[in-house]
Amino acid sequence: MAYFLGVDTGGTYTDAVLLDEAADQVIATAKALTTRPDLAIGVGAAIDAALVGAAVPVDQIAMVSLSTTLATNALVEGQGGRVALVAIGFAEGELSRAGLADAIGDDAVIRIAGGHDHGGAEKHPLDLDALSFALDALDAGVTGIAVAASFAARNPGHEIAARDLIRARTGKPVTCGHELSNALGGPKRALTAVLNARLIGLIDGLITACEGHLTALGITAPLMVVRGDGALISADLARTKPIETILSGPAASVAGASWLTGAKVALVSDIGGTTTDVCLLQGGKPQIDPQGAQVGPYRTMVEAVAMRTTGLGGDSEVHVTEGLAAGLRLGPRRVMPISLAAQKHPQVIHGGLDRALAQDVPALDGGKFVLPVAQEMPAGLDARERAVMERLMAGPLRLGQAAATRLEGAALNRLITRGMVMLAGITPSDACHTLGLLDDWDHDAATKALTLAGRQRTGAGQRIAPDASTLAQMIIDQLTGQTVDCLLQAAFAEDGWEENATRLAQHPLTRAGLNGHKGLVRVEMALGLPVIGLGASAGTYYGAVGNRLGTGMILPEHAGVANAVGAVVGQVAMRATGSVTAAGAGRFLAHLRDGPAPFDVPEDAIAALTDALQNEATARAQASGVDTPQLRVDCERSEANVEGQAMFVSADVTVTASGRPRIALG
């Protein structure tokens, strides 16, 4: 007998499932809280519970596959490690394109001379002396370095030379743009490299936690990781290219949705603790986004499922909007639900809430708390960050106690962004506990927190809610409304209104149609296909969503662990891409990994490139456990008509090596 173990680590829960390969069915599922900073505790608890539930011997586990939303959540929430970008041969203005400036933020940028032209010829010599000088001055708190050179897709020589020097002098992880994509677009490739460098520590920690527990159990099966397009990659590759795991969890959930329901056409909506991910299922498969994965504000060069990711989940922060009437907004930041925080720290949370409730004036900090994530004082903090962190090292504090001034408040926000501390506040999960829809955590703490939040005043001076139950229902109604917006935006975009999808979803006529307006004008609006609802809280929230949209809502068995199911039903698929360009009359360049190679005819250049890409894709697939991968070659050739004759311009070649990873028993 062979069994597959699927693990999914999300912002709130870590799920595990066991799949019987022969029977092709789920035989056990389990959930555990995701534990930070020590992810091994939550991963281990979920795996152990699944193994106990199925009574499966560990030597019968043939494959382990991991999916995660941690990378997606980090980008949506603006979190991750501190990085430095080495920009080679870029003009100043280029570094502000493609969202690169926002992604870098306050992190270091090292600009040096170098780079190539569009044909792969050196434009300027690489200034390694300037790079060495800048590296010596680099802050010790930098956790990863991204390297991007002008036209590295045509010739990666300067990126490789810079990478080797950085590794030798610093020992820090280095990400090169050409290693992630061979598409043109320097700023976008640099953005992808920056985000990859920012995620390395996060994903390495997760993989290490999973591998450590598997080893302790005696499980020797290979560990795979789900990529953003739903394919499987080796754990070693995921460590060096964590950017490929953005949308890993959503991609796994789509695969799980298809496997669990057998549906061919549907919108898949997966609600987690931090995000809601929406994808169109056609022919039982998701589409790949041709422009590259977009998460939050960032459009990357990573191939991934065409997914719309919104910062809306069961643990989304609840904001009160300004105005004469009470209004709410959820997300995009995830906070720890007060009900969960009280379960972990009952005296601090209940004590703080009770003192705030005893006062007539509403608490300025809204009854929020700050919890330390780091177990020891982090390096590289400025004076104010260190002062805030020193207070928190003793344990959780009310928000107003953690940051006493506005400047300390800014320092606290930076600590939250870096994942060193976490905010606890009211969330939709707390609303569900208040209304009795959930009973996982501390009901009384949730009710106290919502009572306190309801005392906040509108612009007209009225309380936003008379009691906790009223506010709880307002929060759930707001989640329903924002989820409906997510689904409508996805549907309008798929129908061809991508640029206006958000405006159309919120248009008064759309609202009138959803409300069934019948006057001089009769307006009807409904979604034209069913929705598959996934996520642990889908059963709680999505019935109202389906009713609002006038469509069927499919809530499959095991919907709460669909990501973990999808993690073990995928295949390895390794792609290698390259291009051939015309460099002049009778001269054609095949842009190989070690630089451009000249040929007299384009067919010879394409053949040489294809051969190199086949070797590369095959080697990568075999390294991920596929003994004899199947190869597919796609070649897009561009020609121009000059005086009635076709002239070669360029060719883009993609080789895909795919197959099921080998399984190991004993």
Secondary structure by P-SEA (a helix, b strand, c coil): cbbbbbbbbcccbbbbbbbcccccccccccccccccccaaaaaaaaaaaaaaaaccccccccbbbbbbaaaaaaaaacccccccccccccccccccccccccccccbbbbbbcccccccccccccccaaaaaaaaaaccccccbbbbbcccccccaaaaaaaaaaaaaccccbbbbcccccccccaaaaaaaaaaaaaaaaaaaaaaaaaaaaaaaaccccbbbbbccccccccaaaaaaccccccaaaaaaaaaaaaaaccccbbbbbbbcccbbbbbbbcccccccccccccccccccccccccccccccccccbbbbbbccbbbbbbcccccccaaaaaaacaaaaaaaaaaaaaccccccccbbbbbbccccccccccaaaaaaaaaacccccccccccccaaaaaaaaaaaaaccbbbbcccaaaaaaaacccccccaaaaaaaaaaaaaccccccccccccaaaaaaaaaaaaaaaaaaaaaaaaaaaaccccaaaaaaacaaaaaaaacccccbbbbbbbcbbbbbbccccccccaaaaaaacbbbbbcccccaaaaaaaccbbbbbbbbbcccccccccccccccccbbbbccaaaaaaaaaaaaaaaaaaaaaaacccbbbbbbbbbbbbbbcccbbbbcbbbbbbbbbbccccccc
